[in-house]
């Protein structure tokens, strides 16, 4: 598969998930990255409750070599073909394993600072494993 075909496949995955692909993004403190954007943010693939107990139903999530390591979000450090290739493999893995992007309202949004609310802080953007549907 050519690089251009991988970009097209990633774009299709993003489109069916109400997302976009960022090929010139930043995460953390100005670290160059590529990733999946949902509502302007890189979605989480793991999440915790207020006591830091993992509560997502996703199980073990495969991550590429250069996945952003300071937060479990769908972003690969770097730019260009190497980073984009890793993002392609990751999104393919999500698709093959029944994941989709979702946006849900935070239950404690009324406690957020107005700046957090203005920056989309009232919602969680995340990848979630779909329940298997038996025929």
VEXDREN-2710 file (C-alpha; in Angstrom, 1 decimal):
% VEXDREN-2710
k/r/px/py/pz
1/UNK/0.0/0.0/0.0
2/UNK/1.4/3.4/-0.9
3/UNK/1.7/6.3/1.5
4/UNK/-1.0/8.2/-0.3
5/UNK/-3.4/5.2/0.0
6/UNK/-2.6/5.0/3.8
7/UNK/-3.6/8.7/4.1
8/UNK/-6.8/8.0/2.3
9/UNK/-7.6/5.0/4.5
10/UNK/-6.9/7.1/7.6
11/UNK/-9.2/9.9/6.3
12/UNK/-12.0/7.3/5.7
13/UNK/-11.6/6.0/9.3
14/UNK/-11.7/9.5/10.6
15/UNK/-14.7/10.4/8.5
16/UNK/-16.8/7.4/9.7
17/UNK/-15.9/8.4/13.3
18/UNK/-16.8/12.1/13.0
19/UNK/-13.1/12.9/13.4
20/UNK/-10.2/14.4/11.3
21/UNK/-6.6/13.4/10.8
22/UNK/-4.0/15.9/12.1
23/UNK/-0.7/15.5/10.1
24/UNK/0.8/18.6/11.6
25/UNK/-0.4/18.6/15.1
26/UNK/1.1/19.2/18.5
27/UNK/0.6/17.5/21.9
28/UNK/1.9/18.1/25.3
29/UNK/4.1/21.2/25.4
30/UNK/4.5/21.8/21.7
31/UNK/5.6/18.3/20.7
32/UNK/5.1/17.6/17.0
33/UNK/2.7/14.8/16.3
34/UNK/0.2/13.2/14.0
35/UNK/-3.1/11.9/15.3
36/UNK/-6.8/11.5/15.3
37/UNK/-8.8/14.6/16.3
38/UNK/-12.3/14.3/17.7
39/UNK/-13.9/17.6/18.7
40/UNK/-10.5/19.3/18.4
41/UNK/-8.8/16.9/20.8
42/UNK/-6.9/13.6/20.6
43/UNK/-9.2/11.0/22.0
44/UNK/-8.2/8.9/25.0
45/UNK/-8.0/5.2/24.6
46/UNK/-7.9/4.6/28.4
47/UNK/-9.5/6.7/31.2
48/UNK/-9.8/6.7/35.0
49/UNK/-12.2/7.8/37.7
50/UNK/-11.4/10.6/40.1
51/UNK/-9.3/8.2/42.2
52/UNK/-7.2/7.1/39.2
53/UNK/-8.9/3.6/38.9
54/UNK/-9.1/2.6/35.3
55/UNK/-12.7/2.4/34.3
56/UNK/-12.8/2.1/30.5
57/UNK/-14.0/-1.2/28.9
58/UNK/-11.3/-1.3/26.3
59/UNK/-8.9/-3.9/27.7
60/UNK/-5.4/-4.0/26.4
61/UNK/-4.8/-1.4/23.6
62/UNK/-1.9/-1.9/21.2
63/UNK/0.2/1.3/20.8
64/UNK/2.8/2.0/18.2
65/UNK/6.5/2.7/19.1
66/UNK/6.2/6.5/19.1
67/UNK/2.8/6.8/20.6
68/UNK/2.6/9.9/22.9
69/UNK/3.6/8.4/26.2
70/UNK/2.5/11.1/28.8
71/UNK/-1.2/10.7/28.2
72/UNK/-3.2/7.8/26.7
73/UNK/-4.4/9.6/23.6
74/UNK/-4.3/8.7/19.9
75/UNK/-1.3/10.7/18.9
76/UNK/2.1/9.6/17.5
77/UNK/5.1/11.8/18.1
78/UNK/6.9/13.1/15.0
79/UNK/5.8/14.1/11.5
80/UNK/6.2/12.7/8.1
81/UNK/5.9/9.2/6.6
82/UNK/7.3/7.3/9.6
83/UNK/4.9/8.9/12.1
84/UNK/2.0/8.7/9.6
85/UNK/2.7/5.1/9.0
86/UNK/2.5/4.3/12.7
87/UNK/-0.7/6.2/12.9
88/UNK/-2.1/4.3/10.0
89/UNK/-1.2/0.9/11.7
90/UNK/-2.8/2.2/14.9
91/UNK/-6.1/3.3/13.3
92/UNK/-6.2/0.0/11.4
93/UNK/-5.8/-1.8/14.7
94/UNK/-8.6/0.2/16.3
95/UNK/-10.8/-0.5/13.3
96/UNK/-10.0/-4.3/13.2
97/UNK/-10.7/-4.5/16.9
98/UNK/-14.1/-2.9/16.9
99/UNK/-13.2/0.6/18.3
100/UNK/-15.0/3.8/17.5
101/UNK/-14.7/7.4/18.6
102/UNK/-17.3/8.8/20.9
103/UNK/-17.9/12.1/22.6
104/UNK/-19.7/12.2/25.9
105/UNK/-20.6/15.1/28.3
106/UNK/-18.7/15.3/31.5
107/UNK/-20.9/14.8/34.6
108/UNK/-18.9/17.4/36.5
109/UNK/-18.8/20.1/33.8
110/UNK/-20.4/22.7/36.1
111/UNK/-17.3/22.6/38.2
112/UNK/-14.9/23.5/35.4
113/UNK/-13.2/26.8/35.0
114/UNK/-14.7/28.9/32.2
115/UNK/-11.5/28.6/30.2
116/UNK/-11.7/24.8/30.3
117/UNK/-15.3/25.0/29.1
118/UNK/-14.3/27.3/26.2
119/UNK/-11.6/24.8/25.2
120/UNK/-14.1/21.9/25.0
121/UNK/-13.5/20.7/28.5
122/UNK/-17.2/19.8/29.0
123/UNK/-16.8/16.7/26.9
124/UNK/-14.7/13.5/26.9
125/UNK/-13.4/12.5/23.5
126/UNK/-12.4/8.9/23.5
127/UNK/-12.0/5.6/21.7
128/UNK/-14.3/2.9/22.9
129/UNK/-14.5/-0.8/22.0
130/UNK/-17.9/-1.6/20.6
131/UNK/-19.8/-4.5/22.1
132/UNK/-19.8/-7.6/19.9
133/UNK/-23.1/-8.1/18.3
134/UNK/-24.0/-11.8/17.8
135/UNK/-26.1/-12.8/14.8
END
